Amino acid sequence: MSLEEYKYGTTFPGVIERIVDKSEPAWLEPLHAKENAPNILSIVLDDTGFV
């Protein structure tokens, strides 16, 4: 997920109310992987101090 920045001078597209239930977020829909994309998680542990 990337951070969306609004250009200077543009209005906030969401709604901010005193109660969360009445507020509306301004972020975009999350990106999804393409159809049939592999589900891979890679974890790299570097310089962990093990001898």
Wavefront OBJ file of the C-alpha trace (Angstrom):
o trace
v 0.000 0.000 0.000
v 1.343 3.381 -0.925
v 0.802 6.697 0.784
v -1.414 9.022 -1.237
v -0.525 12.697 -1.014
v -2.958 15.426 -1.910
v -1.778 18.327 -4.030
v -1.534 21.713 -2.337
v -4.787 23.623 -2.674
v -7.057 20.624 -3.260
v -9.874 19.910 -0.865
v -9.991 16.831 1.346
v -12.283 14.307 -0.426
v -13.395 12.569 2.787
v -15.751 13.672 5.534
v -14.584 14.274 9.104
v -17.311 14.250 11.736
v -17.295 14.151 15.531
v -18.453 10.498 15.432
v -16.484 7.846 13.520
v -19.651 6.203 12.182
v -20.586 9.412 10.367
v -17.089 10.013 8.936
v -15.959 8.829 5.504
v -12.342 7.895 4.672
v -10.454 9.504 1.811
v -8.052 6.725 0.870
v -8.168 4.835 -2.389
v -9.183 1.220 -2.823
v -6.272 -1.120 -1.975
v -4.277 -2.585 -4.831
v -4.886 -6.251 -5.555
v -2.698 -8.811 -7.273
v -3.479 -9.904 -10.813
v -5.664 -12.933 -11.419
v -3.744 -16.225 -10.792
v -0.746 -14.393 -9.271
v 1.366 -16.612 -6.972
v 0.972 -16.118 -3.229
v 4.609 -15.852 -2.074
v 6.076 -14.508 1.161
v 9.844 -14.060 1.424
v 11.569 -13.358 4.758
v 15.272 -12.461 4.873
v 17.150 -12.401 8.191
v 20.450 -10.615 7.754
v 23.047 -9.934 10.428
v 20.979 -11.443 13.253
v 24.030 -12.194 15.401
v 23.876 -16.003 15.248
v 27.248 -17.759 15.219
l 1 2 3 4 5 6 7 8 9 10 11 12 13 14 15 16 17 18 19 20 21 22 23 24 25 26 27 28 29 30 31 32 33 34 35 36 37 38 39 40 41 42 43 44 45 46 47 48 49 50 51
